């Protein structure tokens, strides 16, 4: 099992599609694995841990079906295996309450989902440079 550069938990197929293409623009060597909800995300993370595989970054949607992104964030941050992995919350919300809760539960950053593709590419370039290039 190879570690993805980015592991994303996202239920919006359209956003995942754009993310996949935007990541290709950021770098050809960046790999992406996507889980469609919190429970499947947790299942993948447990398999990574069992196989000693650490993703370079985790991107969580805040509003997921079933288990919320915040619930998943808490679980991940309570797992020492992922203590040093940057976790970025990408959400349509820009609520100060959501931003504060994400920070409180250990998110490295909170980003409002960009409205345009170019903005997404720029956000990913910044995140890649800030977190993954420093590993």
VEXPA-729280 format. One record per residue (C-alpha): residue number from 1; x, y negated, z; residue in three letters. Coordinates in nm, 2 decimals, padded with zeros to 4 digits, always signed. Layout:
// residues N
+-----+--------+--------+--------+---------+
! num !   east !  north !     up ! residuo !
+-----+--------+--------+--------+---------+
! NUM !      X !      Y !      Z !     ALA !
...
+-----+--------+--------+--------+---------+
***
This chain:
// residues 135
+-----+--------+--------+--------+---------+
! num !   east !  north !     up ! residuo !
+-----+--------+--------+--------+---------+
!   1 ! +00.00 ! +00.00 ! +00.00 !     UNK !
!   2 ! +00.15 ! -00.33 ! -00.11 !     UNK !
!   3 ! +00.09 ! -00.65 ! +00.09 !     UNK !
!   4 ! -00.11 ! -00.91 ! -00.10 !     UNK !
!   5 ! +00.02 ! -01.26 ! -00.11 !     UNK !
!   6 ! -00.33 ! -01.38 ! -00.02 !     UNK !
!   7 ! -00.61 ! -01.18 ! +00.13 !     UNK !
!   8 ! -00.95 ! -01.35 ! +00.09 !     UNK !
!   9 ! -01.28 ! -01.28 ! +00.25 !     UNK !
!  10 ! -01.55 ! -01.44 ! +00.03 !     UNK !
!  11 ! -01.90 ! -01.35 ! -00.06 !     UNK !
!  12 ! -01.94 ! -01.60 ! -00.34 !     UNK !
!  13 ! -01.84 ! -01.41 ! -00.66 !     UNK !
!  14 ! -01.81 ! -01.74 ! -00.85 !     UNK !
!  15 ! -01.56 ! -01.89 ! -00.60 !     UNK !
!  16 ! -01.36 ! -01.56 ! -00.60 !     UNK !
!  17 ! -01.35 ! -01.57 ! -00.98 !     UNK !
!  18 ! -01.21 ! -01.93 ! -00.98 !     UNK !
!  19 ! -00.97 ! -01.85 ! -00.69 !     UNK !
!  20 ! -00.83 ! -01.56 ! -00.89 !     UNK !
!  21 ! -00.77 ! -01.78 ! -01.19 !     UNK !
!  22 ! -00.64 ! -02.07 ! -00.99 !     UNK !
!  23 ! -00.39 ! -01.84 ! -00.81 !     UNK !
!  24 ! -00.25 ! -01.74 ! -01.15 !     UNK !
!  25 ! -00.18 ! -02.10 ! -01.23 !     UNK !
!  26 ! +00.00 ! -02.14 ! -00.89 !     UNK !
!  27 ! +00.23 ! -01.85 ! -00.96 !     UNK !
!  28 ! +00.24 ! -01.53 ! -01.16 !     UNK !
!  29 ! +00.39 ! -01.33 ! -00.87 !     UNK !
!  30 ! +00.10 ! -01.41 ! -00.63 !     UNK !
!  31 ! -00.14 ! -01.13 ! -00.56 !     UNK !
!  32 ! -00.49 ! -01.16 ! -00.44 !     UNK !
!  33 ! -00.71 ! -00.91 ! -00.26 !     UNK !
!  34 ! -01.08 ! -01.00 ! -00.19 !     UNK !
!  35 ! -01.33 ! -00.85 ! +00.05 !     UNK !
!  36 ! -01.69 ! -00.95 ! +00.00 !     UNK !
!  37 ! -01.80 ! -00.98 ! +00.36 !     UNK !
!  38 ! -01.66 ! -00.99 ! +00.72 !     UNK !
!  39 ! -01.71 ! -00.62 ! +00.79 !     UNK !
!  40 ! -01.53 ! -00.51 ! +00.47 !     UNK !
!  41 ! -01.26 ! -00.77 ! +00.54 !     UNK !
!  42 ! -01.21 ! -00.62 ! +00.89 !     UNK !
!  43 ! -01.19 ! -00.27 ! +00.74 !     UNK !
!  44 ! -00.92 ! -00.38 ! +00.49 !     UNK !
!  45 ! -00.73 ! -00.56 ! +00.77 !     UNK !
!  46 ! -00.74 ! -00.24 ! +00.98 !     UNK !
!  47 ! -00.60 ! -00.04 ! +00.69 !     UNK !
!  48 ! -00.32 ! -00.30 ! +00.64 !     UNK !
!  49 ! -00.24 ! -00.27 ! +01.01 !     UNK !
!  50 ! -00.23 ! +00.11 ! +01.00 !     UNK !
!  51 ! +00.01 ! +00.09 ! +00.70 !     UNK !
!  52 ! +00.22 ! -00.19 ! +00.85 !     UNK !
!  53 ! +00.12 ! -00.42 ! +00.56 !     UNK !
!  54 ! +00.10 ! -00.80 ! +00.64 !     UNK !
!  55 ! -00.06 ! -01.04 ! +00.39 !     UNK !
!  56 ! +00.12 ! -01.37 ! +00.34 !     UNK !
!  57 ! -00.20 ! -01.57 ! +00.40 !     UNK !
!  58 ! -00.56 ! -01.50 ! +00.49 !     UNK !
!  59 ! -00.84 ! -01.72 ! +00.34 !     UNK !
!  60 ! -01.18 ! -01.69 ! +00.51 !     UNK !
!  61 ! -01.52 ! -01.82 ! +00.41 !     UNK !
!  62 ! -01.70 ! -01.96 ! +00.71 !     UNK !
!  63 ! -02.05 ! -01.85 ! +00.61 !     UNK !
!  64 ! -02.04 ! -01.47 ! +00.54 !     UNK !
!  65 ! -02.32 ! -01.22 ! +00.55 !     UNK !
!  66 ! -02.33 ! -01.02 ! +00.87 !     UNK !
!  67 ! -02.01 ! -01.11 ! +01.05 !     UNK !
!  68 ! -01.93 ! -01.48 ! +01.02 !     UNK !
!  69 ! -01.60 ! -01.61 ! +00.92 !     UNK !
!  70 ! -01.55 ! -01.75 ! +01.28 !     UNK !
!  71 ! -01.62 ! -01.41 ! +01.43 !     UNK !
!  72 ! -01.37 ! -01.25 ! +01.19 !     UNK !
!  73 ! -01.12 ! -01.53 ! +01.27 !     UNK !
!  74 ! -01.15 ! -01.45 ! +01.64 !     UNK !
!  75 ! -01.10 ! -01.08 ! +01.59 !     UNK !
!  76 ! -00.79 ! -01.14 ! +01.37 !     UNK !
!  77 ! -00.64 ! -01.39 ! +01.61 !     UNK !
!  78 ! -00.69 ! -01.14 ! +01.89 !     UNK !
!  79 ! -00.49 ! -00.88 ! +01.70 !     UNK !
!  80 ! -00.12 ! -00.94 ! +01.76 !     UNK !
!  81 ! -00.03 ! -00.77 ! +01.43 !     UNK !
!  82 ! -00.16 ! -01.08 ! +01.25 !     UNK !
!  83 ! -00.03 ! -01.34 ! +01.50 !     UNK !
!  84 ! +00.20 ! -01.52 ! +01.25 !     UNK !
!  85 ! -00.02 ! -01.49 ! +00.95 !     UNK !
!  86 ! -00.16 ! -01.83 ! +00.84 !     UNK !
!  87 ! -00.54 ! -01.83 ! +00.83 !     UNK !
!  88 ! -00.71 ! -02.09 ! +00.62 !     UNK !
!  89 ! -01.09 ! -02.14 ! +00.65 !     UNK !
!  90 ! -01.24 ! -02.25 ! +00.31 !     UNK !
!  91 ! -01.60 ! -02.35 ! +00.35 !     UNK !
!  92 ! -01.87 ! -02.56 ! +00.19 !     UNK !
!  93 ! -01.92 ! -02.71 ! +00.53 !     UNK !
!  94 ! -01.74 ! -03.03 ! +00.64 !     UNK !
!  95 ! -01.91 ! -03.04 ! +00.98 !     UNK !
!  96 ! -01.68 ! -03.16 ! +01.26 !     UNK !
!  97 ! -01.83 ! -02.88 ! +01.48 !     UNK !
!  98 ! -01.72 ! -02.62 ! +01.23 !     UNK !
!  99 ! -01.38 ! -02.77 ! +01.19 !     UNK !
! 100 ! -01.33 ! -02.79 ! +01.56 !     UNK !
! 101 ! -01.45 ! -02.43 ! +01.61 !     UNK !
! 102 ! -01.22 ! -02.30 ! +01.34 !     UNK !
! 103 ! -00.92 ! -02.48 ! +01.51 !     UNK !
! 104 ! -01.02 ! -02.36 ! +01.85 !     UNK !
! 105 ! -01.03 ! -02.00 ! +01.73 !     UNK !
! 106 ! -00.69 ! -02.02 ! +01.56 !     UNK !
! 107 ! -00.73 ! -02.13 ! +01.20 !     UNK !
! 108 ! -00.41 ! -02.28 ! +01.06 !     UNK !
! 109 ! -00.62 ! -02.51 ! +00.85 !     UNK !
! 110 ! -00.98 ! -02.59 ! +00.75 !     UNK !
! 111 ! -01.04 ! -02.69 ! +00.39 !     UNK !
! 112 ! -01.37 ! -02.79 ! +00.24 !     UNK !
! 113 ! -01.42 ! -02.59 ! -00.08 !     UNK !
! 114 ! -01.32 ! -02.82 ! -00.36 !     UNK !
! 115 ! -01.58 ! -02.93 ! -00.61 !     UNK !
! 116 ! -01.36 ! -02.88 ! -00.91 !     UNK !
! 117 ! -01.12 ! -02.63 ! -01.05 !     UNK !
! 118 ! -00.82 ! -02.87 ! -01.07 !     UNK !
! 119 ! -00.87 ! -02.96 ! -00.70 !     UNK !
! 120 ! -00.87 ! -02.58 ! -00.61 !     UNK !
! 121 ! -00.54 ! -02.53 ! -00.80 !     UNK !
! 122 ! -00.39 ! -02.83 ! -00.62 !     UNK !
! 123 ! -00.51 ! -02.70 ! -00.28 !     UNK !
! 124 ! -00.36 ! -02.36 ! -00.35 !     UNK !
! 125 ! -00.03 ! -02.51 ! -00.46 !     UNK !
! 126 ! -00.01 ! -02.71 ! -00.14 !     UNK !
! 127 ! -00.10 ! -02.41 ! +00.08 !     UNK !
! 128 ! +00.14 ! -02.18 ! -00.10 !     UNK !
! 129 ! +00.42 ! -02.42 ! -00.06 !     UNK !
! 130 ! +00.34 ! -02.49 ! +00.30 !     UNK !
! 131 ! +00.28 ! -02.14 ! +00.43 !     UNK !
! 132 ! +00.41 ! -01.87 ! +00.19 !     UNK !
! 133 ! +00.72 ! -02.03 ! +00.06 !     UNK !
! 134 ! +00.84 ! -02.08 ! +00.42 !     UNK !
! 135 ! +00.81 ! -01.71 ! +00.51 !     UNK !
+-----+--------+--------+--------+---------+
***
